């Protein structure tokens, strides 16, 4: 099930947001972050994308005040993030940092107490999230006995205990089966409708395209592309002609780059001004065409184009710096 974020959410909570400006971090000779900036408003999901080592995790840790920056600022509602503000943030790191021999319920209550909640409030929040995530039956199990997917659910529950204003999730869908992905998507939908701001990192780009209204793409510590998903796709200088033959049909064309996994379904990457009817007519001359389409490139293709270039200036789509 997809996660849909209405435009009304972004306007309703426009004044309340996470603002990251000019984050720069160097580790010796390595420039991990180079002037990274992004914005996440309440009621909005922003996908934070990049190849391994691009700087996503360092940025997320900076937002959570877990690593000091050489330059740059992180603010919430226009004010620097202090301890009280950070307690209103929920963070789910890609690496699991749970106590393997603690029981699930004890683990959640313990973290709830660390965040400043009373024992009764922490217990009530724990039980609520155990039920919502289908973990009530595993409450007395040790963390180390859980499957990878169930450990991921516990990690998500840790991020949600305090009903956060901001969620920072690093690969939250990793290790989850399709049913668990749907469950998590439903819960995220509820949180965003409540007004939570959500920054989401994932290598599952098809899922990001489905759940995120906008994306920020980083590579080598720099922002290389940002904007609304639909606008980034529309603004691309390429298009895709999809053709399906009734049977396996060898086909190549000079109109663009051709891809096919099975010899029946083809994707031809063409220039934006290409007449798709010309390509489709060529395909019909080769065999029995039973389906075709013409569309902007997928988010995954836009991502690969953005990070595949040696040098690229940050792009702004839609007239708004995100």
MARKOLLO-18700 format. One line per 10 residues: their letters; for each residue x, y, z of C-alpha. Coordinates in Angstrom, 2 decimals. Each point is the difference from the previous one (the first is absolute). Layout:
REM residues N
a> X,Y,Z | ... .
***
This chain:
REM residues 322
xxxxxxxxxx> 0.00,0.00,0.00 | 1.37,3.37,-1.01 | 0.47,2.97,2.24 | -1.71,3.14,-1.29 | 0.81,3.44,1.37 | -2.51,2.71,-0.84 | 1.03,3.49,-1.01 | -2.12,1.33,2.87 | 2.50,-1.49,2.45 | 2.90,2.03,-1.33 .
xxxxxxxxxx> -1.99,3.25,0.08 | -1.58,-0.61,3.39 | 3.36,-0.44,1.71 | 2.09,2.31,-2.19 | 1.35,1.98,2.96 | 1.26,-3.07,1.86 | 2.97,-1.69,-1.57 | 3.45,-1.48,0.16 | 2.57,2.24,-1.69 | 3.50,-1.26,-0.76 .
xxxxxxxxxx> 2.33,2.70,-1.34 | 3.54,-0.39,-1.32 | 1.10,-3.08,1.92 | 3.70,-0.62,-0.55 | 2.01,-2.76,1.63 | 3.54,-1.16,-0.61 | 1.67,-3.12,1.40 | 3.69,0.64,-0.62 | 0.41,0.16,-3.78 | -3.52,-1.31,-0.63 .
xxxxxxxxxx> -2.67,2.63,-0.62 | -3.05,-1.93,1.19 | -2.51,2.86,-0.38 | 0.43,2.99,-2.26 | -2.57,2.76,0.64 | -3.04,-2.31,0.32 | -3.35,1.76,0.40 | -3.55,-1.34,0.09 | -3.44,0.77,1.40 | -2.71,-2.30,1.36 .
xxxxxxxxxx> -3.35,1.49,0.97 | -2.56,-1.51,2.33 | -2.42,-2.21,-1.91 | 2.61,-0.68,-2.68 | 2.15,-2.98,-0.92 | 3.36,0.72,-1.61 | 2.07,-2.83,-1.41 | 3.72,0.37,0.71 | 1.85,-1.96,-2.66 | 3.55,-0.74,-1.02 .
xxxxxxxxxx> 2.45,-2.84,-0.60 | 1.87,-1.59,2.88 | 2.42,2.48,1.54 | -1.78,3.03,-1.45 | -0.52,1.65,3.40 | -3.59,-0.95,0.86 | 0.73,-1.60,3.37 | 2.38,2.79,1.04 | -2.71,2.56,-0.80 | -2.58,-1.92,2.00 .
xxxxxxxxxx> 2.35,-0.28,2.96 | 0.63,3.74,-0.20 | -3.76,0.63,0.13 | -0.17,-2.13,3.13 | 2.99,1.85,1.52 | 2.05,-3.21,0.06 | 2.91,1.46,-1.94 | 1.42,3.53,0.04 | 0.26,1.89,-3.29 | 2.90,2.17,-1.13 .
xxxxxxxxxx> -2.52,2.45,-1.44 | -3.75,0.30,-0.46 | -3.15,0.06,2.11 | -2.97,-2.21,0.80 | -3.17,1.73,1.19 | -3.55,-1.02,0.87 | -2.68,2.65,-0.33 | 2.77,2.55,-0.53 | 1.83,-0.77,3.25 | 3.19,-1.97,0.61 .
xxxxxxxxxx> -0.57,-3.60,1.04 | 0.58,-0.39,3.74 | -0.52,-3.00,2.27 | -3.68,0.73,0.59 | -0.62,0.32,-3.73 | 1.95,-3.13,-0.83 | -2.20,-1.98,2.36 | -2.84,0.80,-2.40 | 1.92,-1.73,-2.82 | -0.26,-3.69,-0.80 .
xxxxxxxxxx> 3.08,-1.63,-1.51 | 0.38,-3.41,-1.58 | 3.62,-0.68,-1.00 | 0.93,-2.51,-2.68 | 2.19,-1.87,2.49 | -1.85,-1.70,2.82 | 1.23,1.11,3.41 | -2.28,-1.99,2.28 | 0.94,-2.07,3.03 | -0.13,-3.54,-1.35 .
xxxxxxxxxx> -0.81,-1.73,3.32 | -2.70,2.40,1.19 | -3.61,-1.00,-0.39 | -1.94,1.95,-2.59 | -2.42,1.74,2.38 | 2.70,0.75,2.58 | 2.18,1.45,-2.73 | -2.70,2.41,-1.20 | -0.97,1.08,3.50 | 3.66,0.59,0.83 .
xxxxxxxxxx> 0.43,2.34,-2.96 | -3.26,1.72,0.81 | 1.32,0.72,3.49 | 3.30,1.28,-1.43 | -1.94,2.55,-2.05 | -1.48,1.41,3.21 | -3.34,-1.76,0.21 | -1.43,-1.37,3.22 | -0.04,-3.77,0.45 | -3.76,-0.19,-0.55 .
xxxxxxxxxx> 0.06,2.23,-3.10 | 2.92,-1.90,-1.51 | -1.78,-3.31,0.65 | -3.26,1.23,-1.54 | 1.78,1.27,-3.13 | 1.95,-3.25,-0.24 | -3.12,-2.15,0.14 | -1.73,2.18,-2.58 | 2.81,-0.38,-2.51 | 0.46,-3.70,0.67 .
xxxxxxxxxx> -3.64,-0.47,-0.92 | 0.11,2.25,-3.07 | 3.08,-1.79,-1.34 | -1.28,-3.49,0.72 | 2.63,-0.69,2.63 | -2.14,-0.52,3.10 | 0.59,-3.75,-0.17 | 3.76,0.58,-0.06 | 0.11,2.47,2.90 | 1.84,-2.41,2.33 .
xxxxxxxxxx> 2.43,-1.29,-2.64 | 3.63,1.06,-0.01 | 0.97,2.34,-2.83 | 2.62,-2.46,-1.25 | -2.64,-2.70,-0.58 | -2.06,2.13,-2.38 | 0.15,-0.22,-3.76 | 1.65,2.85,-1.90 | -3.42,1.34,-0.97 | -1.31,-0.01,3.57 .
xxxxxxxxxx> 3.17,1.68,1.25 | -0.65,2.68,-2.60 | -3.52,0.46,1.41 | 1.39,0.41,3.51 | 2.48,2.56,-1.30 | -2.87,1.91,-1.59 | -1.98,-0.16,3.26 | 2.99,1.59,1.78 | -0.21,2.94,-2.41 | -3.74,0.39,0.54 .
xxxxxxxxxx> -0.27,-0.22,3.79 | -0.24,3.75,0.59 | -2.39,0.86,-2.87 | 2.76,2.03,-1.68 | -0.39,3.26,-1.90 | 2.79,-1.09,-2.35 | 0.85,-3.52,-1.16 | 3.45,-0.73,-1.43 | -0.03,-3.52,-1.41 | 3.11,-1.59,-1.53 .
xxxxxxxxxx> -0.97,-3.03,-2.12 | -3.17,-0.80,1.99 | -1.28,-2.60,-2.49 | 3.20,-2.08,-0.02 | -0.67,-3.63,0.82 | -3.80,0.33,-0.05 | -2.26,-2.28,-2.00 | -2.72,1.55,-2.23 | -2.67,-0.31,2.72 | 2.22,1.74,2.53 .
xxxxxxxxxx> 0.80,2.72,-2.56 | -3.74,0.64,-0.39 | -0.46,0.10,3.76 | 2.82,2.47,0.46 | -1.29,2.13,-2.88 | -3.43,0.17,1.64 | 1.55,1.15,3.27 | 2.10,2.62,-1.76 | -3.13,1.24,-1.76 | -1.66,0.53,3.37 .
xxxxxxxxxx> 3.00,1.82,1.43 | 0.31,2.33,-2.98 | -3.73,0.75,0.12 | 0.51,0.87,3.68 | 2.53,2.60,-1.12 | 3.31,-1.78,0.41 | 2.89,1.06,-2.26 | 1.71,-3.05,-1.50 | 3.48,-0.31,-1.51 | 0.36,-3.45,-1.52 .
xxxxxxxxxx> 3.11,-1.66,-1.41 | -0.31,-3.16,-2.06 | 1.65,-1.85,-2.87 | -3.42,-1.32,-1.04 | -0.64,2.75,-2.52 | -3.32,-1.36,-1.25 | -1.31,0.21,3.54 | 1.44,3.50,0.46 | -1.77,1.13,-3.18 | -3.26,-1.36,1.41 .
xxxxxxxxxx> 0.18,1.48,3.49 | 1.96,3.25,-0.34 | -1.25,3.30,-1.33 | 3.52,1.33,-0.51 | 3.58,-1.25,-0.05 | 3.49,1.30,0.70 | 2.80,-1.92,-1.74 | 3.57,0.20,1.30 | 3.23,-1.31,-1.45 | 3.54,0.40,1.35 .
xxxxxxxxxx> -1.36,2.10,2.86 | -1.76,2.54,-2.25 | -3.62,0.56,-0.98 | -0.21,-0.74,-3.73 | -3.77,0.07,-0.55 | -3.11,0.94,1.94 | -3.68,0.61,-0.64 | -3.47,-1.52,-0.15 | 0.06,-3.55,-1.41 | -2.61,0.76,-2.66 .
xxxxxxxxxx> 1.79,3.19,-1.07 | 3.39,-1.68,-0.18 | -1.46,-2.66,-2.27 | -1.76,2.53,-2.20 | 3.09,2.21,-0.23 | 2.21,-2.86,-1.21 | 1.46,0.37,-3.49 | -0.84,-3.63,-0.78 | -3.13,-2.11,-0.35 | -0.68,-3.74,-0.04 .
xxxxxxxxxx> -1.92,-1.83,-2.71 | -1.22,-3.35,1.38 | -0.90,-2.71,-2.50 | -1.32,-3.52,0.64 | 0.00,-2.66,-2.73 | -2.30,-3.04,0.00 | 3.00,-2.34,-0.28 | 3.76,0.24,0.35 | 1.05,2.42,-2.71 | 3.58,1.18,-0.61 .
xxxxxxxxxx> -0.05,3.77,-0.38 | 2.41,2.85,-0.07 | -0.51,3.61,-1.02 | 2.16,2.98,-0.80 | -2.45,2.31,1.77 | 1.42,-0.63,3.48 | 1.50,-2.37,2.52 | -1.90,-3.28,0.16 | -0.50,-2.17,3.08 | -1.75,-3.37,0.31 .
xxxxxxxxxx> 0.16,-2.82,2.55 | -2.07,-2.58,-1.86 | 0.00,0.91,-3.71 | -3.70,0.88,0.14 | -0.17,3.15,2.11 | 2.23,2.86,-1.10 | 0.80,3.44,1.39 | 1.50,2.47,-2.44 | 1.61,3.12,1.48 | -0.50,2.85,-2.46 .
xxxxxxxxxx> 0.41,3.77,-0.11 | -2.88,2.02,1.43 | -0.98,1.31,-3.46 | -0.16,-3.45,-1.62 | -3.31,-0.92,-1.63 | -0.96,-3.27,1.74 | -2.22,-1.02,-2.93 | 3.09,-0.34,-2.17 | 1.60,-2.41,2.47 | -3.20,-1.97,0.47 .
xxxxxxxxxx> -0.51,-0.26,-3.76 | 3.52,-1.40,-0.33 | -0.81,-2.59,2.69 | -3.22,-1.01,-1.78 | 2.03,-0.64,-3.12 | 2.01,-2.53,2.02 | -2.80,-1.97,1.62 | -3.42,-0.11,1.67 | -0.09,2.91,2.49 | -2.59,-0.57,2.73 .
xxxxxxxxxx> 0.80,2.96,2.22 | 1.95,3.25,0.06 | 0.45,3.19,1.99 | 1.86,3.30,0.14 | 1.06,1.56,3.30 | 2.69,1.97,1.84 | 2.85,-2.05,1.47 | -0.42,-1.71,3.35 | 1.53,1.50,3.14 | 2.66,-2.72,-0.08 .
xxxxxxxxxx> 1.09,1.14,-3.46 | 0.09,3.64,1.08 | 2.06,-1.04,3.03 | 2.53,-1.90,-2.12 | 0.34,2.93,-2.40 | 0.56,2.41,2.89 | 2.68,-2.00,1.81 | 1.64,-1.27,-3.20 | 1.42,3.41,-0.92 | 3.44,1.14,1.14 .
xxxxxxxxxx> -1.13,3.57,0.65 | -3.47,1.39,0.35 | -1.34,3.20,1.48 | -2.84,-0.32,2.52 | -3.32,0.16,-1.83 | -3.21,1.61,1.19 | -3.29,-1.10,-1.51 | -3.27,1.85,0.33 | 1.56,3.35,0.89 | 0.51,-0.91,3.65 .
xx> 3.22,-0.78,1.83 | -0.73,-3.14,2.00 .
***
